[in-house]
Amino acid sequence: MGLEEKLPSGFLLSTVEQAAGWARSSSVWPATFGLACCAIEMMAAGDPRHDFSRWGMERASATPRQADLMIVAGRVSQKMAPVLRQIYDQMTEPKWVIAMGVCASSGGMFNNYAVVQGVDHIVPVDIYLPGCPPRPEMLLDAILKLHDKIQNTKLGPQRQKQIAELEEAKRRRLPLLGQGA
C-alpha cells in the first residue's frame, strides 16, 4: 500500500541525486593520455566493434577543459609527470581517472628512476585496469564500472565530504612525488 501502487503504470520514481548521477554518467568525455603500447589498445576501443558512443563517450576531447575523464594509458616518465598533473588540474570538476595497463598502475616492468611507479603518485586514480596491454573489452568494462561509481556519487555537501575522505585516505596510503620513498 505504498505510493507506487497508486500511481499509473509507467510512472517513474527517482531522486534528484539518482537523475543527476545518470545524466553525469551518460555524458562522460574522455581526455586520452596515451604514452605507450596501451594507447594502441585504447584507440582500438573506439572502433565500431567496441564503440564508445553507446555510453555517450564518442567525443574524445583534445582539450582538458572540455573533458572529465582522463585515461592514462602506458608508462609515465618522471619528465612527463608534471605535464600529466597540469592537464589533470585543468580538467573540469567532477573529474575521474582510469589507469590503463600495469605500467600506469604500478610502473610495470620498468622499475627504475626514470618511470613513475604508478600514476596514483601524481593524480588520484578511480579505476585501475590491469594487463600488459589490456584488451579493449577490459577498458569498456572499466568504463562501465566507472559509470556505476559516477551514478552513486553523492551531491552537495555530502559529495564534498565523500571526496575529502577519499582523497585523505589516498594521501595517507601513498607518498607524494618527490617526497619519501
Z-matrix of the N, CA and C atoms (Angstrom, degrees):
N
C 1 1.452
C 2 1.527 1 110.39
N 3 1.314 2 115.74 1 45.92
C 4 1.450 3 119.74 2 178.05
C 5 1.518 4 111.17 3 -95.82
N 6 1.291 5 114.87 4 -176.84
C 7 1.453 6 122.66 5 179.46
C 8 1.525 7 111.07 6 -62.42
N 9 1.334 8 116.38 7 -32.47
C 10 1.464 9 120.51 8 -178.06
C 11 1.525 10 112.26 9 -59.68
N 12 1.321 11 117.48 10 -33.73
C 13 1.456 12 121.21 11 -176.82
C 14 1.521 13 112.07 12 -76.50
N 15 1.318 14 118.69 13 -23.78
C 16 1.455 15 121.76 14 -178.18
C 17 1.521 16 113.39 15 -88.08
N 18 1.328 17 116.64 16 -14.62
C 19 1.459 18 120.78 17 -179.00
C 20 1.526 19 110.06 18 -86.15
N 21 1.340 20 117.37 19 150.95
C 22 1.466 21 119.34 20 176.69
C 23 1.529 22 110.52 21 -66.41
N 24 1.337 23 115.63 22 155.87
C 25 1.461 24 119.46 23 -178.92
C 26 1.532 25 109.92 24 -64.91
N 27 1.318 26 115.02 25 146.17
C 28 1.458 27 120.36 26 -178.86
C 29 1.513 28 113.19 27 88.47
N 30 1.313 29 118.45 28 0.29
C 31 1.457 30 121.94 29 179.11
C 32 1.520 31 108.56 30 -83.42
N 33 1.317 32 117.37 31 132.50
C 34 1.452 33 122.19 32 -174.11
C 35 1.524 34 110.86 33 -100.82
N 36 1.325 35 115.95 34 129.30
C 37 1.457 36 121.36 35 174.68
C 38 1.523 37 108.81 36 -110.38
N 39 1.327 38 116.02 37 133.71
C 40 1.454 39 120.34 38 -179.85
C 41 1.521 40 108.66 39 -159.46
N 42 1.315 41 115.74 40 178.08
C 43 1.459 42 120.85 41 174.00
C 44 1.520 43 108.26 42 -112.44
N 45 1.309 44 116.33 43 163.56
C 46 1.458 45 120.69 44 177.31
C 47 1.523 46 109.78 45 -62.19
N 48 1.319 47 116.25 46 -37.80
C 49 1.458 48 120.82 47 179.47
C 50 1.531 49 111.59 48 -62.40
N 51 1.329 50 117.27 49 -41.92
C 52 1.465 51 120.81 50 178.95
C 53 1.528 52 110.80 51 -68.58
N 54 1.328 53 117.69 52 -40.63
C 55 1.464 54 120.80 53 179.76
C 56 1.527 55 110.78 54 -66.53
N 57 1.324 56 116.92 55 -41.32
C 58 1.460 57 120.29 56 178.16
C 59 1.528 58 110.64 57 -66.52
N 60 1.322 59 117.68 58 -38.97
C 61 1.462 60 121.39 59 177.40
C 62 1.515 61 111.63 60 -63.07
N 63 1.332 62 116.40 61 -41.92
C 64 1.462 63 119.85 62 178.06
C 65 1.529 64 110.35 63 -64.32
N 66 1.330 65 117.43 64 -45.29
C 67 1.469 66 120.78 65 -179.47
C 68 1.527 67 110.96 66 -63.63
N 69 1.320 68 116.44 67 -42.37
C 70 1.464 69 120.60 68 -178.90
C 71 1.526 70 111.09 69 -66.24
N 72 1.325 71 117.24 70 -40.94
C 73 1.472 72 119.23 71 -178.83
C 74 1.524 73 112.10 72 -74.96
N 75 1.321 74 117.24 73 -19.41
C 76 1.466 75 120.52 74 -179.73
C 77 1.521 76 113.02 75 -88.99
N 78 1.320 77 117.83 76 1.06
C 79 1.467 78 119.89 77 -178.96
C 80 1.522 79 111.25 78 -138.29
N 81 1.322 80 117.08 79 46.34
C 82 1.464 81 121.29 80 178.55
C 83 1.522 82 108.66 81 -81.58
N 84 1.336 83 116.10 82 128.41
C 85 1.459 84 121.07 83 178.19
C 86 1.521 85 108.87 84 -111.27
N 87 1.314 86 118.19 85 113.79
C 88 1.466 87 120.26 86 -176.61
C 89 1.527 88 113.37 87 -81.74
N 90 1.318 89 115.23 88 144.95
C 91 1.463 90 123.19 89 166.94
C 92 1.513 91 105.23 90 -107.66
N 93 1.301 92 116.68 91 111.80
C 94 1.459 93 119.59 92 -175.74
C 95 1.519 94 109.75 93 -83.48
N 96 1.312 95 116.19 94 137.66
C 97 1.460 96 122.81 95 179.63
C 98 1.515 97 106.76 96 -129.78
N 99 1.319 98 115.92 97 75.78
C 100 1.459 99 121.51 98 -176.33
C 101 1.507 100 111.45 99 -88.23
N 102 1.333 101 116.83 100 122.32
C 103 1.456 102 121.43 101 -174.81
C 104 1.527 103 113.99 102 -116.84
N 105 1.303 104 118.80 103 -16.30
C 106 1.466 105 119.97 104 -176.93
C 107 1.528 106 109.20 105 -155.84
N 108 1.326 107 116.19 106 -152.03
C 109 1.465 108 121.51 107 -173.21
C 110 1.527 109 112.95 108 -61.65
N 111 1.315 110 119.07 109 -26.70
C 112 1.465 111 120.91 110 178.33
C 113 1.528 112 111.37 111 -63.15
N 114 1.321 113 116.58 112 -25.91
C 115 1.464 114 120.30 113 179.98
C 116 1.530 115 111.39 114 -63.77
N 117 1.325 116 117.46 115 -31.97
C 118 1.467 117 120.52 116 178.58
C 119 1.531 118 109.44 117 -65.22
N 120 1.333 119 116.45 118 -43.40
C 121 1.465 120 119.97 119 177.86
C 122 1.534 121 110.92 120 -67.10
N 123 1.319 122 117.16 121 -34.26
C 124 1.462 123 120.54 122 177.08
C 125 1.535 124 109.76 123 -64.89
N 126 1.327 125 117.29 124 -41.57
C 127 1.463 126 120.05 125 177.73
C 128 1.526 127 111.08 126 -65.25
N 129 1.321 128 116.97 127 -34.53
C 130 1.461 129 120.73 128 179.35
C 131 1.523 130 111.51 129 -66.27
N 132 1.313 131 117.43 130 -24.26
C 133 1.469 132 120.30 131 179.51
C 134 1.525 133 112.07 132 -71.07
N 135 1.320 134 117.84 133 -12.81
C 136 1.454 135 120.72 134 178.16
C 137 1.517 136 113.91 135 -93.18
N 138 1.326 137 117.80 136 -0.57
C 139 1.466 138 119.51 137 -179.45
C 140 1.526 139 110.77 138 -74.64
N 141 1.327 140 118.10 139 168.27
C 142 1.475 141 120.01 140 -176.17
C 143 1.526 142 114.76 141 -59.66
N 144 1.329 143 117.62 142 -25.82
C 145 1.460 144 119.27 143 -179.13
C 146 1.530 145 111.78 144 -70.50
N 147 1.318 146 117.30 145 -33.19
C 148 1.461 147 120.82 146 -177.67
C 149 1.534 148 111.95 147 -105.40
N 150 1.319 149 118.44 148 -37.31
C 151 1.454 150 126.09 149 164.81
C 152 1.540 151 115.75 150 49.68
N 153 1.323 152 115.55 151 90.46
C 154 1.466 153 122.23 152 175.24
C 155 1.527 154 112.95 153 -60.07
N 156 1.320 155 117.65 154 -27.39
C 157 1.466 156 120.30 155 -171.88
C 158 1.529 157 113.39 156 -65.15
N 159 1.316 158 118.02 157 -15.77
C 160 1.468 159 119.84 158 175.61
C 161 1.524 160 111.93 159 -62.86
N 162 1.330 161 116.01 160 -22.77
C 163 1.468 162 119.93 161 -178.05
C 164 1.518 163 111.62 162 -114.80
N 165 1.330 164 118.47 163 22.39
C 166 1.453 165 121.89 164 176.87
C 167 1.513 166 113.72 165 72.27
N 168 1.332 167 117.57 166 28.33
C 169 1.465 168 120.93 167 -176.36
C 170 1.525 169 111.95 168 -119.42
N 171 1.324 170 117.34 169 26.69
C 172 1.458 171 118.65 170 -175.57
C 173 1.516 172 112.71 171 -72.12
N 174 1.305 173 117.85 172 -13.99
C 175 1.453 174 120.64 173 -178.33
C 176 1.522 175 109.92 174 -101.54
N 177 1.314 176 117.57 175 93.71
C 178 1.465 177 121.40 176 173.79
C 179 1.516 178 106.99 177 -79.37
N 180 1.313 179 116.66 178 122.29
C 181 1.452 180 121.31 179 -172.94
C 182 1.515 181 111.99 180 -88.08
N 183 1.313 182 115.27 181 135.82
C 184 1.463 183 120.21 182 175.77
C 185 1.521 184 110.86 183 -89.11
N 186 1.296 185 116.95 184 -12.51
C 187 1.454 186 120.92 185 179.21
C 188 1.526 187 110.12 186 -114.75
N 189 1.320 188 117.95 187 134.50
C 190 1.468 189 119.68 188 -177.48
C 191 1.529 190 113.58 189 -68.39
N 192 1.298 191 117.93 190 -22.60
C 193 1.469 192 120.11 191 -178.09
C 194 1.526 193 112.84 192 -71.88
N 195 1.321 194 117.13 193 -12.62
C 196 1.455 195 121.08 194 178.22
C 197 1.522 196 112.07 195 -112.73
N 198 1.313 197 117.23 196 10.84
C 199 1.466 198 121.15 197 -177.44
C 200 1.521 199 110.22 198 -116.94
N 201 1.335 200 115.46 199 153.70
C 202 1.463 201 119.78 200 175.64
C 203 1.525 202 112.32 201 -130.84
N 204 1.325 203 117.83 202 2.87
C 205 1.465 204 122.66 203 175.44
C 206 1.520 205 108.44 204 -132.66
N 207 1.330 206 116.59 205 126.54
C 208 1.462 207 120.79 206 175.00
C 209 1.523 208 107.75 207 -108.71
N 210 1.330 209 115.38 208 124.22
C 211 1.461 210 120.93 209 175.41
C 212 1.524 211 106.56 210 -105.14
N 213 1.327 212 117.00 211 106.14
C 214 1.463 213 122.02 212 178.97
C 215 1.522 214 106.79 213 -90.74
N 216 1.334 215 115.69 214 110.75
C 217 1.462 216 121.54 215 -175.70
C 218 1.515 217 109.59 216 -114.85
N 219 1.328 218 116.88 217 107.51
C 220 1.454 219 121.13 218 176.54
C 221 1.512 220 113.16 219 113.06
N 222 1.328 221 114.65 220 -178.33
C 223 1.462 222 120.17 221 -176.15
C 224 1.531 223 110.39 222 -76.59
N 225 1.326 224 115.40 223 144.13
C 226 1.458 225 122.24 224 179.55
C 227 1.520 226 107.74 225 -109.31
N 228 1.320 227 116.70 226 118.93
C 229 1.461 228 120.14 227 178.52
C 230 1.527 229 109.57 228 -80.53
N 231 1.316 230 116.29 229 161.08
C 232 1.470 231 120.90 230 178.22
C 233 1.527 232 110.42 231 -60.39
N 234 1.314 233 116.12 232 -32.79
C 235 1.455 234 120.64 233 -179.87
C 236 1.530 235 112.06 234 -71.43
N 237 1.327 236 117.07 235 -30.58
C 238 1.461 237 121.91 236 -178.78
C 239 1.525 238 112.20 237 -86.41
N 240 1.326 239 119.05 238 -16.31
C 241 1.464 240 122.66 239 -175.90
C 242 1.525 241 113.37 240 -57.92
N 243 1.352 242 120.58 241 -45.81
C 244 1.475 243 118.63 242 178.43
C 245 1.527 244 113.00 243 -64.39
N 246 1.325 245 117.21 244 -32.37
C 247 1.464 246 120.91 245 177.62
C 248 1.522 247 110.16 246 -66.74
N 249 1.329 248 116.12 247 -43.57
C 250 1.462 249 121.16 248 177.62
C 251 1.526 250 110.50 249 -59.42
N 252 1.324 251 116.64 250 -45.05
C 253 1.468 252 120.37 251 -179.83
C 254 1.523 253 111.19 252 -65.30
N 255 1.318 254 117.72 253 -39.00
C 256 1.459 255 121.09 254 178.97
C 257 1.529 256 111.08 255 -63.77
N 258 1.312 257 117.06 256 -42.90
C 259 1.465 258 120.70 257 178.15
C 260 1.527 259 109.85 258 -64.51
N 261 1.336 260 117.06 259 -42.00
C 262 1.468 261 120.36 260 177.98
C 263 1.535 262 110.87 261 -61.04
N 264 1.325 263 116.95 262 -42.92
C 265 1.468 264 120.54 263 -179.86
C 266 1.522 265 112.42 264 -65.28
N 267 1.331 266 118.19 265 -27.27
C 268 1.459 267 121.96 266 -179.78
C 269 1.527 268 112.97 267 -81.61
N 270 1.329 269 117.14 268 -13.42
C 271 1.462 270 120.03 269 -179.70
C 272 1.522 271 110.18 270 -71.52
N 273 1.332 272 115.87 271 151.46
C 274 1.460 273 120.95 272 -179.37
C 275 1.523 274 111.04 273 -78.22
N 276 1.310 275 115.85 274 152.66
C 277 1.475 276 121.77 275 175.98
C 278 1.514 277 108.50 276 -84.50
N 279 1.284 278 121.03 277 146.99
C 280 1.454 279 128.08 278 -11.19
C 281 1.515 280 110.25 279 -73.70
N 282 1.338 281 116.03 280 150.24
C 283 1.462 282 121.19 281 -178.25
C 284 1.516 283 109.64 282 -135.19
N 285 1.341 284 114.51 283 151.46
C 286 1.456 285 121.62 284 -176.40
C 287 1.522 286 109.24 285 -134.03
N 288 1.346 287 115.95 286 158.32
C 289 1.463 288 121.72 287 -179.04
C 290 1.523 289 109.44 288 -134.11
N 291 1.338 290 115.36 289 134.91
C 292 1.465 291 122.36 290 170.89
C 293 1.525 292 107.12 291 -113.78
N 294 1.326 293 117.42 292 125.05
C 295 1.461 294 122.68 293 174.23
C 296 1.528 295 106.49 294 -92.82
N 297 1.337 296 115.54 295 106.12
C 298 1.461 297 120.56 296 -174.50
C 299 1.523 298 110.62 297 -97.22
N 300 1.316 299 116.11 298 118.30
C 301 1.453 300 121.68 299 177.90
C 302 1.514 301 112.16 300 98.01
N 303 1.317 302 114.45 301 158.67
C 304 1.460 303 120.06 302 -177.30
C 305 1.530 304 111.34 303 -68.74
N 306 1.317 305 118.70 304 -28.79
C 307 1.468 306 120.86 305 179.35
C 308 1.525 307 110.98 306 -68.15
N 309 1.335 308 117.77 307 -42.74
C 310 1.461 309 120.65 308 177.73
C 311 1.519 310 111.15 309 -70.17
N 312 1.332 311 116.86 310 -32.84
C 313 1.458 312 120.51 311 -177.17
C 314 1.524 313 112.73 312 -76.93
N 315 1.354 314 117.38 313 -40.38
C 316 1.467 315 118.76 314 -173.07
C 317 1.525 316 114.10 315 -144.91
N 318 1.302 317 118.84 316 10.77
C 319 1.457 318 120.61 317 -177.58
C 320 1.510 319 113.46 318 89.97
N 321 1.320 320 116.88 319 -14.58
C 322 1.465 321 121.55 320 176.89
C 323 1.512 322 113.27 321 59.54
N 324 1.327 323 115.57 322 -138.44
C 325 1.463 324 120.38 323 -178.59
C 326 1.516 325 112.24 324 -81.00
N 327 1.343 326 117.23 325 -4.39
C 328 1.453 327 121.71 326 -177.03
C 329 1.527 328 109.99 327 -92.92
N 330 1.312 329 116.67 328 74.66
C 331 1.455 330 121.86 329 -179.93
C 332 1.527 331 108.47 330 -92.44
N 333 1.343 332 116.37 331 74.10
C 334 1.455 333 120.92 332 -179.51
C 335 1.522 334 110.19 333 -142.71
N 336 1.300 335 115.97 334 -179.85
C 337 1.459 336 121.46 335 -174.81
C 338 1.524 337 113.54 336 -71.13
N 339 1.311 338 119.23 337 -19.57
C 340 1.451 339 122.15 338 -173.28
C 341 1.527 340 114.19 339 -87.40
N 342 1.337 341 118.02 340 -17.80
C 343 1.463 342 121.53 341 -174.93
C 344 1.523 343 109.89 342 -114.08
N 345 1.325 344 115.85 343 132.02
C 346 1.465 345 121.67 344 176.96
C 347 1.527 346 108.21 345 -67.12
N 348 1.306 347 117.15 346 130.33
C 349 1.460 348 122.25 347 -176.63
C 350 1.527 349 110.59 348 -85.91
N 351 1.311 350 115.28 349 62.49
C 352 1.456 351 122.47 350 179.56
C 353 1.512 352 110.43 351 114.55
N 354 1.321 353 116.39 352 125.55
C 355 1.459 354 121.15 353 -178.56
C 356 1.529 355 111.57 354 -67.94
N 357 1.333 356 116.97 355 -14.68
C 358 1.459 357 119.38 356 178.63
C 359 1.525 358 112.14 357 -70.30
N 360 1.325 359 118.17 358 -6.38
C 361 1.456 360 121.10 359 171.05
C 362 1.530 361 110.54 360 -77.66
N 363 1.317 362 117.18 361 -17.29
C 364 1.464 363 122.39 362 -176.40
C 365 1.527 364 111.30 363 -105.75
N 366 1.318 365 117.11 364 -48.92
C 367 1.473 366 122.85 365 -178.08
C 368 1.525 367 109.30 366 -132.96
N 369 1.334 368 118.00 367 153.15
C 370 1.467 369 119.07 368 176.20
C 371 1.527 370 110.60 369 -70.95
N 372 1.323 371 116.18 370 131.49
C 373 1.464 372 121.70 371 -176.52
C 374 1.523 373 109.18 372 -103.98
N 375 1.337 374 116.10 373 135.24
C 376 1.459 375 121.48 374 178.88
C 377 1.521 376 112.14 375 -93.67
N 378 1.332 377 117.54 376 -41.13
C 379 1.463 378 122.06 377 -177.57
C 380 1.531 379 108.56 378 -131.83
N 381 1.337 380 115.56 379 129.11
C 382 1.458 381 121.67 380 173.96
C 383 1.520 382 107.61 381 -100.79
N 384 1.329 383 116.25 382 129.39
C 385 1.453 384 122.21 383 -178.67
C 386 1.526 385 108.77 384 -115.59
N 387 1.333 386 118.88 385 106.89
C 388 1.464 387 120.86 386 -176.62
C 389 1.523 388 111.83 387 -76.28
N 390 1.306 389 115.63 388 170.99
C 391 1.459 390 120.66 389 175.32
C 392 1.510 391 111.54 390 120.69
N 393 1.329 392 115.30 391 157.12
C 394 1.458 393 120.47 392 -179.83
C 395 1.530 394 109.16 393 -142.08
N 396 1.279 395 118.97 394 90.96
C 397 1.461 396 129.37 395 -18.90
C 398 1.532 397 110.38 396 -81.95
N 399 1.311 398 117.06 397 154.22
C 400 1.467 399 118.98 398 177.12
C 401 1.524 400 111.13 399 -70.69
N 402 1.301 401 116.24 400 146.81
C 403 1.465 402 121.89 401 -179.90
C 404 1.538 403 110.81 402 -74.08
N 405 1.316 404 118.07 403 157.90
C 406 1.466 405 120.46 404 177.63
C 407 1.526 406 112.96 405 -57.51
N 408 1.337 407 116.41 406 -33.63
C 409 1.469 408 119.35 407 178.29
C 410 1.531 409 111.09 408 -62.66
N 411 1.328 410 116.13 409 -36.12
C 412 1.460 411 120.33 410 178.46
C 413 1.525 412 110.68 411 -67.79
N 414 1.337 413 117.08 412 -37.95
C 415 1.466 414 120.46 413 176.98
C 416 1.520 415 110.65 414 -64.14
N 417 1.332 416 116.46 415 -41.46
C 418 1.470 417 119.18 416 178.26
C 419 1.529 418 110.95 417 -64.61
N 420 1.325 419 117.65 418 -37.56
C 421 1.462 420 120.74 419 176.30
C 422 1.527 421 110.61 420 -63.91
N 423 1.331 422 117.46 421 -41.80
C 424 1.468 423 120.86 422 177.98
C 425 1.521 424 110.95 423 -63.88
N 426 1.323 425 116.72 424 -37.56
C 427 1.463 426 120.21 425 178.39
C 428 1.525 427 110.68 426 -66.41
N 429 1.333 428 117.33 427 -40.40
C 430 1.463 429 120.04 428 177.60
C 431 1.535 430 111.10 429 -64.88
N 432 1.328 431 117.38 430 -37.30
C 433 1.465 432 120.40 431 175.95
C 434 1.522 433 110.60 432 -66.74
N 435 1.323 434 116.67 433 -36.83
C 436 1.462 435 120.22 434 176.11
C 437 1.523 436 110.55 435 -65.62
N 438 1.330 437 117.13 436 -38.26
C 439 1.470 438 120.25 437 176.74
C 440 1.520 439 110.91 438 -60.16
N 441 1.326 440 117.55 439 -41.74
C 442 1.474 441 120.27 440 176.34
C 443 1.515 442 110.87 441 -61.48
N 444 1.323 443 116.27 442 -41.38
C 445 1.463 444 120.63 443 179.38
C 446 1.531 445 110.69 444 -64.62
N 447 1.332 446 116.83 445 -41.58
C 448 1.465 447 121.44 446 179.52
C 449 1.527 448 110.36 447 -64.76
N 450 1.332 449 117.27 448 -43.06
C 451 1.461 450 120.92 449 -179.25
C 452 1.518 451 112.03 450 -62.73
N 453 1.312 452 118.17 451 -29.69
C 454 1.458 453 121.18 452 -177.61
C 455 1.523 454 113.51 453 -97.12
N 456 1.335 455 117.69 454 8.89
C 457 1.458 456 121.05 455 177.59
C 458 1.519 457 109.59 456 -74.76
N 459 1.299 458 116.05 457 136.20
C 460 1.466 459 121.83 458 -179.73
C 461 1.522 460 110.76 459 -71.29
N 462 1.324 461 116.17 460 162.99
C 463 1.462 462 122.62 461 176.57
C 464 1.524 463 110.07 462 -114.65
N 465 1.334 464 115.84 463 161.53
C 466 1.455 465 121.39 464 173.72
C 467 1.517 466 113.41 465 67.94
N 468 1.344 467 116.46 466 -146.71
C 469 1.467 468 120.07 467 -177.02
C 470 1.528 469 112.79 468 -63.37
N 471 1.326 470 117.79 469 -30.42
C 472 1.464 471 120.20 470 177.44
C 473 1.528 472 110.46 471 -64.77
N 474 1.334 473 116.87 472 -35.61
C 475 1.462 474 121.49 473 179.40
C 476 1.525 475 110.21 474 -66.70
N 477 1.329 476 116.84 475 -44.94
C 478 1.460 477 120.20 476 179.14
C 479 1.529 478 111.07 477 -60.66
N 480 1.324 479 116.43 478 -39.88
C 481 1.459 480 121.41 479 178.57
C 482 1.534 481 110.29 480 -65.40
N 483 1.341 482 116.76 481 -43.51
C 484 1.462 483 121.88 482 179.78
C 485 1.532 484 110.42 483 -63.07
N 486 1.321 485 117.65 484 -44.05
C 487 1.462 486 121.50 485 179.79
C 488 1.518 487 110.54 486 -65.18
N 489 1.322 488 117.23 487 -43.81
C 490 1.465 489 120.60 488 179.98
C 491 1.529 490 111.16 489 -61.43
N 492 1.330 491 117.13 490 -41.70
C 493 1.466 492 120.32 491 178.82
C 494 1.531 493 111.62 492 -64.66
N 495 1.337 494 117.41 493 -42.13
C 496 1.459 495 120.90 494 179.76
C 497 1.527 496 111.71 495 -66.00
N 498 1.339 497 117.33 496 -43.63
C 499 1.457 498 120.62 497 -179.86
C 500 1.528 499 111.23 498 -66.39
N 501 1.316 500 117.38 499 -38.35
C 502 1.463 501 120.32 500 178.33
C 503 1.533 502 110.93 501 -65.55
N 504 1.324 503 116.79 502 -40.11
C 505 1.466 504 120.17 503 177.58
C 506 1.525 505 110.71 504 -63.73
N 507 1.333 506 117.57 505 -39.97
C 508 1.461 507 120.86 506 178.74
C 509 1.524 508 111.02 507 -67.86
N 510 1.331 509 116.84 508 -38.50
C 511 1.468 510 120.10 509 179.18
C 512 1.524 511 111.94 510 -64.72
N 513 1.307 512 117.09 511 -39.50
C 514 1.465 513 120.39 512 179.35
C 515 1.513 514 112.21 513 -68.72
N 516 1.336 515 116.33 514 -31.20
C 517 1.460 516 121.09 515 -174.34
C 518 1.520 517 112.72 516 -77.14
N 519 1.353 518 117.98 517 -39.45
C 520 1.457 519 120.13 518 -172.34
C 521 1.528 520 111.73 519 -122.11
N 522 1.341 521 118.03 520 145.13
C 523 1.476 522 120.31 521 174.93
C 524 1.522 523 109.67 522 -73.00
N 525 1.322 524 116.01 523 149.79
C 526 1.456 525 120.81 524 177.74
C 527 1.525 526 110.33 525 -80.40
N 528 1.323 527 116.64 526 161.07
C 529 1.455 528 122.40 527 179.84
C 530 1.529 529 109.36 528 -60.82
N 531 1.303 530 116.48 529 128.01
C 532 1.453 531 121.22 530 177.60
C 533 1.522 532 113.90 531 86.90
N 534 1.319 533 118.26 532 -3.03
C 535 1.456 534 121.48 533 179.58
C 536 1.518 535 109.09 534 -121.02
N 537 1.294 536 116.95 535 128.51
C 538 1.464 537 120.47 536 174.95
C 539 1.517 538 112.75 537 67.61
N 540 1.316 539 114.69 538 -154.61
C 541 1.466 540 123.55 539 -176.13
C 542 1.468 541 110.49 540 -41.20
